[in-house]
Amino acid sequence: MKVVIPSPLLSYTGGREVDASGATLAEILADLDRRYPGFRFRMIDEQDHLRPHMRMFVNGRPSRDLSTVLSPSDEVQIVQALSGG
């Protein structure tokens, strides 16, 4: 399935869109981490939760639940929130 990567993570994937496989968001991230080591750590904290500044969308709908079930035709978009002062 197609995964859209945010600019801050392009140094891992080298491309804005990549293919990944998995039945859930957690499996997609595991697949991406196998192919792009260190990718998952940038998204998931030590308690196995999505980091506060990371957002995931499935077909345009937000999801913070890593057990969200996916189908092969779904599109996953990863967005990194920016902060500062």
PyMOL Python script that loads the backbone (N, CA, C, O; Angstrom):
from pymol import cmd

cmd.read_pdbstr("""\
ATOM      1  N   MET A   1       0.829  -1.172   0.000  1.00  0.00           N
ATOM      2  CA  MET A   1       0.000   0.000   0.000  1.00  0.00           C
ATOM      3  C   MET A   1       0.872   1.233   0.000  1.00  0.00           C
ATOM      4  O   MET A   1       2.038   1.180   0.393  1.00  0.00           O
ATOM      5  N   LYS A   2       0.311   2.343  -0.441  1.00  0.00           N
ATOM      6  CA  LYS A   2       1.071   3.578  -0.542  1.00  0.00           C
ATOM      7  C   LYS A   2       1.116   4.283   0.815  1.00  0.00           C
ATOM      8  O   LYS A   2       0.105   4.413   1.504  1.00  0.00           O
ATOM      9  N   VAL A   3       2.324   4.734   1.176  1.00  0.00           N
ATOM     10  CA  VAL A   3       2.515   5.503   2.404  1.00  0.00           C
ATOM     11  C   VAL A   3       3.178   6.821   2.015  1.00  0.00           C
ATOM     12  O   VAL A   3       4.220   6.830   1.359  1.00  0.00           O
ATOM     13  N   VAL A   4       2.568   7.931   2.424  1.00  0.00           N
ATOM     14  CA  VAL A   4       3.101   9.257   2.143  1.00  0.00           C
ATOM     15  C   VAL A   4       3.949   9.679   3.344  1.00  0.00           C
ATOM     16  O   VAL A   4       3.488   9.660   4.485  1.00  0.00           O
ATOM     17  N   ILE A   5       5.190  10.057   3.066  1.00  0.00           N
ATOM     18  CA  ILE A   5       6.190  10.348   4.098  1.00  0.00           C
ATOM     19  C   ILE A   5       6.344  11.867   4.258  1.00  0.00           C
ATOM     20  O   ILE A   5       6.396  12.588   3.261  1.00  0.00           O
ATOM     21  N   PRO A   6       6.419  12.363   5.511  1.00  0.00           N
ATOM     22  CA  PRO A   6       6.627  13.798   5.711  1.00  0.00           C
ATOM     23  C   PRO A   6       8.078  14.199   5.444  1.00  0.00           C
ATOM     24  O   PRO A   6       8.985  13.372   5.538  1.00  0.00           O
ATOM     25  N   SER A   7       8.284  15.443   5.119  1.00  0.00           N
ATOM     26  CA  SER A   7       9.624  15.951   4.786  1.00  0.00           C
ATOM     27  C   SER A   7      10.692  15.610   5.826  1.00  0.00           C
ATOM     28  O   SER A   7      11.793  15.218   5.441  1.00  0.00           O
ATOM     29  N   PRO A   8      10.411  15.745   7.141  1.00  0.00           N
ATOM     30  CA  PRO A   8      11.472  15.456   8.117  1.00  0.00           C
ATOM     31  C   PRO A   8      11.963  14.000   8.111  1.00  0.00           C
ATOM     32  O   PRO A   8      13.029  13.711   8.656  1.00  0.00           O
ATOM     33  N   LEU A   9      11.208  13.091   7.507  1.00  0.00           N
ATOM     34  CA  LEU A   9      11.606  11.677   7.487  1.00  0.00           C
ATOM     35  C   LEU A   9      12.115  11.223   6.119  1.00  0.00           C
ATOM     36  O   LEU A   9      12.416  10.045   5.928  1.00  0.00           O
ATOM     37  N   LEU A  10      12.209  12.145   5.176  1.00  0.00           N
ATOM     38  CA  LEU A  10      12.671  11.776   3.837  1.00  0.00           C
ATOM     39  C   LEU A  10      14.111  11.287   3.826  1.00  0.00           C
ATOM     40  O   LEU A  10      14.502  10.546   2.924  1.00  0.00           O
ATOM     41  N   SER A  11      14.906  11.687   4.813  1.00  0.00           N
ATOM     42  CA  SER A  11      16.295  11.213   4.856  1.00  0.00           C
ATOM     43  C   SER A  11      16.353   9.699   5.078  1.00  0.00           C
ATOM     44  O   SER A  11      17.361   9.068   4.760  1.00  0.00           O
ATOM     45  N   TYR A  12      15.286   9.115   5.618  1.00  0.00           N
ATOM     46  CA  TYR A  12      15.236   7.664   5.810  1.00  0.00           C
ATOM     47  C   TYR A  12      14.816   6.963   4.523  1.00  0.00           C
ATOM     48  O   TYR A  12      15.431   5.975   4.121  1.00  0.00           O
ATOM     49  N   THR A  13      13.774   7.471   3.881  1.00  0.00           N
ATOM     50  CA  THR A  13      13.184   6.758   2.749  1.00  0.00           C
ATOM     51  C   THR A  13      13.705   7.222   1.396  1.00  0.00           C
ATOM     52  O   THR A  13      13.699   6.456   0.432  1.00  0.00           O
ATOM     53  N   GLY A  14      14.152   8.462   1.319  1.00  0.00           N
ATOM     54  CA  GLY A  14      14.628   8.993   0.056  1.00  0.00           C
ATOM     55  C   GLY A  14      13.524   9.358  -0.908  1.00  0.00           C
ATOM     56  O   GLY A  14      13.804   9.824  -2.012  1.00  0.00           O
ATOM     57  N   GLY A  15      12.276   9.160  -0.522  1.00  0.00           N
ATOM     58  CA  GLY A  15      11.160   9.487  -1.408  1.00  0.00           C
ATOM     59  C   GLY A  15       9.928   9.880  -0.639  1.00  0.00           C
ATOM     60  O   GLY A  15       9.728   9.451   0.497  1.00  0.00           O
ATOM     61  N   ARG A  16       9.105  10.691  -1.255  1.00  0.00           N
ATOM     62  CA  ARG A  16       7.877  11.191  -0.636  1.00  0.00           C
ATOM     63  C   ARG A  16       6.832  10.084  -0.476  1.00  0.00           C
ATOM     64  O   ARG A  16       6.076  10.083   0.495  1.00  0.00           O
ATOM     65  N   GLU A  17       6.786   9.149  -1.416  1.00  0.00           N
ATOM     66  CA  GLU A  17       5.839   8.042  -1.347  1.00  0.00           C
ATOM     67  C   GLU A  17       6.600   6.726  -1.424  1.00  0.00           C
ATOM     68  O   GLU A  17       7.482   6.553  -2.265  1.00  0.00           O
ATOM     69  N   VAL A  18       6.248   5.806  -0.538  1.00  0.00           N
ATOM     70  CA  VAL A  18       6.862   4.481  -0.543  1.00  0.00           C
ATOM     71  C   VAL A  18       5.754   3.439  -0.415  1.00  0.00           C
ATOM     72  O   VAL A  18       4.640   3.746   0.009  1.00  0.00           O
ATOM     73  N   ASP A  19       6.074   2.222  -0.783  1.00  0.00           N
ATOM     74  CA  ASP A  19       5.142   1.117  -0.598  1.00  0.00           C
ATOM     75  C   ASP A  19       5.505   0.379   0.676  1.00  0.00           C
ATOM     76  O   ASP A  19       6.680   0.244   1.019  1.00  0.00           O
ATOM     77  N   ALA A  20       4.489  -0.094   1.368  1.00  0.00           N
ATOM     78  CA  ALA A  20       4.693  -0.885   2.576  1.00  0.00           C
ATOM     79  C   ALA A  20       3.593  -1.933   2.648  1.00  0.00           C
ATOM     80  O   ALA A  20       2.534  -1.791   2.037  1.00  0.00           O
ATOM     81  N   SER A  21       3.864  -2.977   3.401  1.00  0.00           N
ATOM     82  CA  SER A  21       2.848  -4.013   3.552  1.00  0.00           C
ATOM     83  C   SER A  21       2.574  -4.248   5.024  1.00  0.00           C
ATOM     84  O   SER A  21       3.447  -4.085   5.876  1.00  0.00           O
ATOM     85  N   GLY A  22       1.342  -4.634   5.299  1.00  0.00           N
ATOM     86  CA  GLY A  22       0.925  -4.928   6.657  1.00  0.00           C
ATOM     87  C   GLY A  22      -0.582  -4.828   6.769  1.00  0.00           C
ATOM     88  O   GLY A  22      -1.240  -4.171   5.962  1.00  0.00           O
ATOM     89  N   ALA A  23      -1.118  -5.490   7.782  1.00  0.00           N
ATOM     90  CA  ALA A  23      -2.562  -5.506   7.990  1.00  0.00           C
ATOM     91  C   ALA A  23      -3.016  -4.438   8.979  1.00  0.00           C
ATOM     92  O   ALA A  23      -4.212  -4.177   9.107  1.00  0.00           O
ATOM     93  N   THR A  24      -2.059  -3.817   9.683  1.00  0.00           N
ATOM     94  CA  THR A  24      -2.372  -2.768  10.646  1.00  0.00           C
ATOM     95  C   THR A  24      -1.335  -1.650  10.527  1.00  0.00           C
ATOM     96  O   THR A  24      -0.309  -1.819   9.868  1.00  0.00           O
ATOM     97  N   LEU A  25      -1.602  -0.525  11.158  1.00  0.00           N
ATOM     98  CA  LEU A  25      -0.621   0.554  11.157  1.00  0.00           C
ATOM     99  C   LEU A  25       0.679   0.107  11.819  1.00  0.00           C
ATOM    100  O   LEU A  25       1.759   0.476  11.357  1.00  0.00           O
ATOM    101  N   ALA A  26       0.599  -0.670  12.877  1.00  0.00           N
ATOM    102  CA  ALA A  26       1.799  -1.179  13.554  1.00  0.00           C
ATOM    103  C   ALA A  26       2.632  -2.031  12.600  1.00  0.00           C
ATOM    104  O   ALA A  26       3.858  -1.918  12.581  1.00  0.00           O
ATOM    105  N   GLU A  27       1.984  -2.876  11.814  1.00  0.00           N
ATOM    106  CA  GLU A  27       2.707  -3.721  10.863  1.00  0.00           C
ATOM    107  C   GLU A  27       3.327  -2.894   9.733  1.00  0.00           C
ATOM    108  O   GLU A  27       4.417  -3.208   9.254  1.00  0.00           O
ATOM    109  N   ILE A  28       2.633  -1.845   9.315  1.00  0.00           N
ATOM    110  CA  ILE A  28       3.193  -0.941   8.292  1.00  0.00           C
ATOM    111  C   ILE A  28       4.476  -0.302   8.816  1.00  0.00           C
ATOM    112  O   ILE A  28       5.484  -0.256   8.111  1.00  0.00           O
ATOM    113  N   LEU A  29       4.436   0.192  10.060  1.00  0.00           N
ATOM    114  CA  LEU A  29       5.625   0.820  10.638  1.00  0.00           C
ATOM    115  C   LEU A  29       6.758  -0.185  10.807  1.00  0.00           C
ATOM    116  O   LEU A  29       7.922   0.158  10.602  1.00  0.00           O
ATOM    117  N   ALA A  30       6.438  -1.410  11.176  1.00  0.00           N
ATOM    118  CA  ALA A  30       7.460  -2.451  11.307  1.00  0.00           C
ATOM    119  C   ALA A  30       8.089  -2.753   9.943  1.00  0.00           C
ATOM    120  O   ALA A  30       9.303  -2.928   9.841  1.00  0.00           O
ATOM    121  N   ASP A  31       7.261  -2.812   8.898  1.00  0.00           N
ATOM    122  CA  ASP A  31       7.780  -3.051   7.554  1.00  0.00           C
ATOM    123  C   ASP A  31       8.679  -1.897   7.109  1.00  0.00           C
ATOM    124  O   ASP A  31       9.749  -2.124   6.545  1.00  0.00           O
ATOM    125  N   LEU A  32       8.250  -0.677   7.358  1.00  0.00           N
ATOM    126  CA  LEU A  32       9.081   0.477   7.005  1.00  0.00           C
ATOM    127  C   LEU A  32      10.389   0.467   7.780  1.00  0.00           C
ATOM    128  O   LEU A  32      11.432   0.827   7.234  1.00  0.00           O
ATOM    129  N   ASP A  33      10.352   0.062   9.038  1.00  0.00           N
ATOM    130  CA  ASP A  33      11.576   0.033   9.849  1.00  0.00           C
ATOM    131  C   ASP A  33      12.544  -1.048   9.376  1.00  0.00           C
ATOM    132  O   ASP A  33      13.759  -0.876   9.474  1.00  0.00           O
ATOM    133  N   ARG A  34      12.020  -2.156   8.865  1.00  0.00           N
ATOM    134  CA  ARG A  34      12.891  -3.202   8.312  1.00  0.00           C
ATOM    135  C   ARG A  34      13.648  -2.676   7.091  1.00  0.00           C
ATOM    136  O   ARG A  34      14.832  -2.957   6.904  1.00  0.00           O
ATOM    137  N   ARG A  35      12.940  -1.914   6.276  1.00  0.00           N
ATOM    138  CA  ARG A  35      13.556  -1.399   5.057  1.00  0.00           C
ATOM    139  C   ARG A  35      14.335  -0.104   5.275  1.00  0.00           C
ATOM    140  O   ARG A  35      15.295   0.184   4.561  1.00  0.00           O
ATOM    141  N   TYR A  36      13.908   0.668   6.267  1.00  0.00           N
ATOM    142  CA  TYR A  36      14.550   1.957   6.569  1.00  0.00           C
ATOM    143  C   TYR A  36      14.842   2.003   8.067  1.00  0.00           C
ATOM    144  O   TYR A  36      14.092   2.622   8.822  1.00  0.00           O
ATOM    145  N   PRO A  37      15.925   1.353   8.506  1.00  0.00           N
ATOM    146  CA  PRO A  37      16.232   1.248   9.934  1.00  0.00           C
ATOM    147  C   PRO A  37      16.228   2.614  10.636  1.00  0.00           C
ATOM    148  O   PRO A  37      16.795   3.591  10.146  1.00  0.00           O
ATOM    149  N   GLY A  38      15.571   2.643  11.791  1.00  0.00           N
ATOM    150  CA  GLY A  38      15.461   3.859  12.579  1.00  0.00           C
ATOM    151  C   GLY A  38      14.174   4.621  12.337  1.00  0.00           C
ATOM    152  O   GLY A  38      13.841   5.533  13.094  1.00  0.00           O
ATOM    153  N   PHE A  39      13.444   4.257  11.287  1.00  0.00           N
ATOM    154  CA  PHE A  39      12.211   4.969  10.937  1.00  0.00           C
ATOM    155  C   PHE A  39      11.187   4.889  12.064  1.00  0.00           C
ATOM    156  O   PHE A  39      10.615   5.908  12.453  1.00  0.00           O
ATOM    157  N   ARG A  40      10.951   3.696  12.588  1.00  0.00           N
ATOM    158  CA  ARG A  40       9.923   3.495  13.622  1.00  0.00           C
ATOM    159  C   ARG A  40      10.243   4.290  14.879  1.00  0.00           C
ATOM    160  O   ARG A  40       9.339   4.855  15.494  1.00  0.00           O
ATOM    161  N   PHE A  41      11.508   4.345  15.271  1.00  0.00           N
ATOM    162  CA  PHE A  41      11.895   5.067  16.482  1.00  0.00           C
ATOM    163  C   PHE A  41      11.515   6.539  16.394  1.00  0.00           C
ATOM    164  O   PHE A  41      11.196   7.152  17.413  1.00  0.00           O
ATOM    165  N   ARG A  42      11.544   7.114  15.204  1.00  0.00           N
ATOM    166  CA  ARG A  42      11.181   8.520  15.036  1.00  0.00           C
ATOM    167  C   ARG A  42       9.684   8.737  15.217  1.00  0.00           C
ATOM    168  O   ARG A  42       9.244   9.868  15.421  1.00  0.00           O
ATOM    169  N   MET A  43       8.895   7.661  15.143  1.00  0.00           N
ATOM    170  CA  MET A  43       7.436   7.774  15.229  1.00  0.00           C
ATOM    171  C   MET A  43       6.848   7.237  16.524  1.00  0.00           C
ATOM    172  O   MET A  43       5.826   7.730  17.002  1.00  0.00           O
ATOM    173  N   ILE A  44       7.502   6.217  17.093  1.00  0.00           N
ATOM    174  CA  ILE A  44       6.955   5.509  18.252  1.00  0.00           C
ATOM    175  C   ILE A  44       7.861   5.708  19.457  1.00  0.00           C
ATOM    176  O   ILE A  44       9.083   5.619  19.345  1.00  0.00           O
ATOM    177  N   ASP A  45       7.251   5.983  20.626  1.00  0.00           N
ATOM    178  CA  ASP A  45       8.057   6.199  21.829  1.00  0.00           C
ATOM    179  C   ASP A  45       8.358   4.879  22.543  1.00  0.00           C
ATOM    180  O   ASP A  45       8.002   3.804  22.060  1.00  0.00           O
ATOM    181  N   GLU A  46       9.013   4.977  23.689  1.00  0.00           N
ATOM    182  CA  GLU A  46       9.443   3.792  24.438  1.00  0.00           C
ATOM    183  C   GLU A  46       8.270   3.014  25.040  1.00  0.00           C
ATOM    184  O   GLU A  46       8.430   1.852  25.413  1.00  0.00           O
ATOM    185  N   GLN A  47       7.104   3.636  25.138  1.00  0.00           N
ATOM    186  CA  GLN A  47       5.907   2.957  25.648  1.00  0.00           C
ATOM    187  C   GLN A  47       5.059   2.368  24.515  1.00  0.00           C
ATOM    188  O   GLN A  47       3.930   1.928  24.730  1.00  0.00           O
ATOM    189  N   ASP A  48       5.627   2.370  23.310  1.00  0.00           N
ATOM    190  CA  ASP A  48       4.958   1.820  22.126  1.00  0.00           C
ATOM    191  C   ASP A  48       3.729   2.630  21.709  1.00  0.00           C
ATOM    192  O   ASP A  48       2.751   2.074  21.209  1.00  0.00           O
ATOM    193  N   HIS A  49       3.788   3.945  21.917  1.00  0.00           N
ATOM    194  CA  HIS A  49       2.719   4.850  21.501  1.00  0.00           C
ATOM    195  C   HIS A  49       3.254   5.804  20.435  1.00  0.00           C
ATOM    196  O   HIS A  49       4.449   6.092  20.373  1.00  0.00           O
ATOM    197  N   LEU A  50       2.351   6.274  19.616  1.00  0.00           N
ATOM    198  CA  LEU A  50       2.708   7.263  18.610  1.00  0.00           C
ATOM    199  C   LEU A  50       3.191   8.530  19.321  1.00  0.00           C
ATOM    200  O   LEU A  50       2.529   9.026  20.232  1.00  0.00           O
ATOM    201  N   ARG A  51       4.335   9.042  18.904  1.00  0.00           N
ATOM    202  CA  ARG A  51       4.872  10.255  19.532  1.00  0.00           C
ATOM    203  C   ARG A  51       3.879  11.402  19.362  1.00  0.00           C
ATOM    204  O   ARG A  51       3.165  11.458  18.360  1.00  0.00           O
ATOM    205  N   PRO A  52       3.827  12.327  20.343  1.00  0.00           N
ATOM    206  CA  PRO A  52       2.812  13.402  20.317  1.00  0.00           C
ATOM    207  C   PRO A  52       2.847  14.271  19.061  1.00  0.00           C
ATOM    208  O   PRO A  52       1.805  14.774  18.640  1.00  0.00           O
ATOM    209  N   HIS A  53       3.994  14.454  18.466  1.00  0.00           N
ATOM    210  CA  HIS A  53       4.097  15.326  17.294  1.00  0.00           C
ATOM    211  C   HIS A  53       3.856  14.595  15.974  1.00  0.00           C
ATOM    212  O   HIS A  53       3.941  15.203  14.907  1.00  0.00           O
ATOM    213  N   MET A  54       3.561  13.312  16.034  1.00  0.00           N
ATOM    214  CA  MET A  54       3.312  12.526  14.825  1.00  0.00           C
ATOM    215  C   MET A  54       1.816  12.278  14.661  1.00  0.00           C
ATOM    216  O   MET A  54       1.100  12.042  15.634  1.00  0.00           O
ATOM    217  N   ARG A  55       1.362  12.335  13.426  1.00  0.00           N
ATOM    218  CA  ARG A  55      -0.033  12.040  13.105  1.00  0.00           C
ATOM    219  C   ARG A  55      -0.055  11.055  11.952  1.00  0.00           C
ATOM    220  O   ARG A  55       0.788  11.099  11.057  1.00  0.00           O
ATOM    221  N   MET A  56      -1.042  10.161  11.993  1.00  0.00           N
ATOM    222  CA  MET A  56      -1.230   9.213  10.901  1.00  0.00           C
ATOM    223  C   MET A  56      -2.673   9.324  10.420  1.00  0.00           C
ATOM    224  O   MET A  56      -3.606   9.461  11.211  1.00  0.00           O
ATOM    225  N   PHE A  57      -2.825   9.260   9.098  1.00  0.00           N
ATOM    226  CA  PHE A  57      -4.131   9.327   8.477  1.00  0.00           C
ATOM    227  C   PHE A  57      -4.284   8.127   7.558  1.00  0.00           C
ATOM    228  O   PHE A  57      -3.359   7.766   6.830  1.00  0.00           O
ATOM    229  N   VAL A  58      -5.455   7.515   7.599  1.00  0.00           N
ATOM    230  CA  VAL A  58      -5.779   6.404   6.704  1.00  0.00           C
ATOM    231  C   VAL A  58      -6.921   6.880   5.817  1.00  0.00           C
ATOM    232  O   VAL A  58      -8.028   7.144   6.287  1.00  0.00           O
ATOM    233  N   ASN A  59      -6.630   6.983   4.533  1.00  0.00           N
ATOM    234  CA  ASN A  59      -7.622   7.494   3.575  1.00  0.00           C
ATOM    235  C   ASN A  59      -8.178   8.851   4.010  1.00  0.00           C
ATOM    236  O   ASN A  59      -9.367   9.128   3.852  1.00  0.00           O
ATOM    237  N   GLY A  60      -7.303   9.683   4.555  1.00  0.00           N
ATOM    238  CA  GLY A  60      -7.692  11.027   4.948  1.00  0.00           C
ATOM    239  C   GLY A  60      -8.302  11.159   6.335  1.00  0.00           C
ATOM    240  O   GLY A  60      -8.621  12.265   6.771  1.00  0.00           O
ATOM    241  N   ARG A  61      -8.468  10.041   7.030  1.00  0.00           N
ATOM    242  CA  ARG A  61      -9.061  10.078   8.374  1.00  0.00           C
ATOM    243  C   ARG A  61      -7.977   9.840   9.422  1.00  0.00           C
ATOM    244  O   ARG A  61      -7.172   8.918   9.289  1.00  0.00           O
ATOM    245  N   PRO A  62      -7.959  10.681  10.474  1.00  0.00           N
ATOM    246  CA  PRO A  62      -6.911  10.531  11.489  1.00  0.00           C
ATOM    247  C   PRO A  62      -7.046   9.228  12.279  1.00  0.00           C
ATOM    248  O   PRO A  62      -8.152   8.757  12.545  1.00  0.00           O
ATOM    249  N   SER A  63      -5.904   8.662  12.643  1.00  0.00           N
ATOM    250  CA  SER A  63      -5.882   7.467  13.487  1.00  0.00           C
ATOM    251  C   SER A  63      -4.640   7.496  14.368  1.00  0.00           C
ATOM    252  O   SER A  63      -3.523   7.643  13.873  1.00  0.00           O
ATOM    253  N   ARG A  64      -4.838   7.356  15.665  1.00  0.00           N
ATOM    254  CA  ARG A  64      -3.727   7.241  16.603  1.00  0.00           C
ATOM    255  C   ARG A  64      -3.617   5.806  17.126  1.00  0.00           C
ATOM    256  O   ARG A  64      -2.728   5.493  17.918  1.00  0.00           O
ATOM    257  N   ASP A  65      -4.520   4.946  16.680  1.00  0.00           N
ATOM    258  CA  ASP A  65      -4.558   3.556  17.114  1.00  0.00           C
ATOM    259  C   ASP A  65      -3.719   2.704  16.166  1.00  0.00           C
ATOM    260  O   ASP A  65      -4.084   2.515  15.006  1.00  0.00           O
ATOM    261  N   LEU A  66      -2.602   2.195  16.659  1.00  0.00           N
ATOM    262  CA  LEU A  66      -1.698   1.403  15.821  1.00  0.00           C
ATOM    263  C   LEU A  66      -2.290   0.060  15.413  1.00  0.00           C
ATOM    264  O   LEU A  66      -1.762  -0.606  14.523  1.00  0.00           O
ATOM    265  N   SER A  67      -3.391  -0.346  16.063  1.00  0.00           N
ATOM    266  CA  SER A  67      -4.031  -1.606  15.682  1.00  0.00           C
ATOM    267  C   SER A  67      -5.109  -1.405  14.614  1.00  0.00           C
ATOM    268  O   SER A  67      -5.842  -2.342  14.300  1.00  0.00           O
ATOM    269  N   THR A  68      -5.216  -0.199  14.055  1.00  0.00           N
ATOM    270  CA  THR A  68      -6.167   0.069  12.985  1.00  0.00           C
ATOM    271  C   THR A  68      -5.933  -0.901  11.829  1.00  0.00           C
ATOM    272  O   THR A  68      -4.820  -1.024  11.318  1.00  0.00           O
ATOM    273  N   VAL A  69      -6.996  -1.582  11.431  1.00  0.00           N
ATOM    274  CA  VAL A  69      -6.912  -2.580  10.362  1.00  0.00           C
ATOM    275  C   VAL A  69      -6.918  -1.868   9.009  1.00  0.00           C
ATOM    276  O   VAL A  69      -7.686  -0.934   8.781  1.00  0.00           O
ATOM    277  N   LEU A  70      -6.044  -2.334   8.123  1.00  0.00           N
ATOM    278  CA  LEU A  70      -5.879  -1.735   6.805  1.00  0.00           C
ATOM    279  C   LEU A  70      -6.202  -2.732   5.707  1.00  0.00           C
ATOM    280  O   LEU A  70      -6.136  -3.945   5.908  1.00  0.00           O
ATOM    281  N   SER A  71      -6.555  -2.197   4.536  1.00  0.00           N
ATOM    282  CA  SER A  71      -6.702  -3.043   3.356  1.00  0.00           C
ATOM    283  C   SER A  71      -5.644  -2.610   2.345  1.00  0.00           C
ATOM    284  O   SER A  71      -5.155  -1.483   2.417  1.00  0.00           O
ATOM    285  N   PRO A  72      -5.282  -3.476   1.411  1.00  0.00           N
ATOM    286  CA  PRO A  72      -4.218  -3.164   0.451  1.00  0.00           C
ATOM    287  C   PRO A  72      -4.462  -1.898  -0.377  1.00  0.00           C
ATOM    288  O   PRO A  72      -3.511  -1.293  -0.871  1.00  0.00           O
ATOM    289  N   SER A  73      -5.712  -1.499  -0.532  1.00  0.00           N
ATOM    290  CA  SER A  73      -6.016  -0.313  -1.338  1.00  0.00           C
ATOM    291  C   SER A  73      -5.976   0.991  -0.534  1.00  0.00           C
ATOM    292  O   SER A  73      -6.147   2.069  -1.102  1.00  0.00           O
ATOM    293  N   ASP A  74      -5.753   0.902   0.775  1.00  0.00           N
ATOM    294  CA  ASP A  74      -5.713   2.097   1.616  1.00  0.00           C
ATOM    295  C   ASP A  74      -4.467   2.933   1.339  1.00  0.00           C
ATOM    296  O   ASP A  74      -3.454   2.427   0.857  1.00  0.00           O
ATOM    297  N   GLU A  75      -4.566   4.228   1.657  1.00  0.00           N
ATOM    298  CA  GLU A  75      -3.415   5.108   1.607  1.00  0.00           C
ATOM    299  C   GLU A  75      -3.167   5.617   3.018  1.00  0.00           C
ATOM    300  O   GLU A  75      -4.078   6.108   3.684  1.00  0.00           O
ATOM    301  N   VAL A  76      -1.932   5.496   3.463  1.00  0.00           N
ATOM    302  CA  VAL A  76      -1.538   5.978   4.783  1.00  0.00           C
ATOM    303  C   VAL A  76      -0.687   7.223   4.588  1.00  0.00           C
ATOM    304  O   VAL A  76       0.251   7.232   3.791  1.00  0.00           O
ATOM    305  N   GLN A  77      -1.025   8.266   5.320  1.00  0.00           N
ATOM    306  CA  GLN A  77      -0.241   9.491   5.267  1.00  0.00           C
ATOM    307  C   GLN A  77       0.290   9.769   6.665  1.00  0.00           C
ATOM    308  O   GLN A  77      -0.448   9.736   7.650  1.00  0.00           O
ATOM    309  N   ILE A  78       1.587  10.044   6.725  1.00  0.00           N
ATOM    310  CA  ILE A  78       2.238  10.394   7.978  1.00  0.00           C
ATOM    311  C   ILE A  78       2.508  11.884   7.950  1.00  0.00           C
ATOM    312  O   ILE A  78       3.038  12.416   6.974  1.00  0.00           O
ATOM    313  N   VAL A  79       2.139  12.552   9.033  1.00  0.00           N
ATOM    314  CA  VAL A  79       2.335  13.993   9.129  1.00  0.00           C
ATOM    315  C   VAL A  79       3.072  14.278  10.433  1.00  0.00           C
ATOM    316  O   VAL A  79       2.737  13.724  11.480  1.00  0.00           O
ATOM    317  N   GLN A  80       4.064  15.135  10.360  1.00  0.00           N
ATOM    318  CA  GLN A  80       4.792  15.541  11.560  1.00  0.00           C
ATOM    319  C   GLN A  80       4.426  16.973  11.871  1.00  0.00           C
ATOM    320  O   GLN A  80       4.637  17.871  11.055  1.00  0.00           O
ATOM    321  N   ALA A  81       3.872  17.188  13.064  1.00  0.00           N
ATOM    322  CA  ALA A  81       3.494  18.534  13.489  1.00  0.00           C
ATOM    323  C   ALA A  81       4.758  19.335  13.794  1.00  0.00           C
ATOM    324  O   ALA A  81       5.745  18.791  14.287  1.00  0.00           O
ATOM    325  N   LEU A  82       4.715  20.598  13.501  1.00  0.00           N
ATOM    326  CA  LEU A  82       5.831  21.498  13.797  1.00  0.00           C
ATOM    327  C   LEU A  82       5.471  22.330  15.017  1.00  0.00           C
ATOM    328  O   LEU A  82       4.315  22.711  15.206  1.00  0.00           O
ATOM    329  N   SER A  83       6.455  22.603  15.826  1.00  0.00           N
ATOM    330  CA  SER A  83       6.222  23.454  16.981  1.00  0.00           C
ATOM    331  C   SER A  83       7.395  24.390  17.151  1.00  0.00           C
ATOM    332  O   SER A  83       8.449  24.209  16.542  1.00  0.00           O
ATOM    333  N   GLY A  84       7.207  25.348  17.950  1.00  0.00           N
ATOM    334  CA  GLY A  84       8.294  26.306  18.185  1.00  0.00           C
ATOM    335  C   GLY A  84       7.756  27.525  18.885  1.00  0.00           C
ATOM    336  O   GLY A  84       6.579  27.606  19.234  1.00  0.00           O
ATOM    337  N   GLY A  85       8.637  28.459  19.080  1.00  0.00           N
ATOM    338  CA  GLY A  85       8.171  29.616  19.798  1.00  0.00           C
ATOM    339  C   GLY A  85       8.808  30.866  19.315  1.00  0.00           C
ATOM    340  O   GLY A  85       8.516  31.946  19.828  1.00  0.00           O
TER     341      GLY A  85
END
""", "prot")
cmd.dss("prot")
cmd.show_as("cartoon", "prot")
cmd.util.cbc("prot")
cmd.orient("prot")
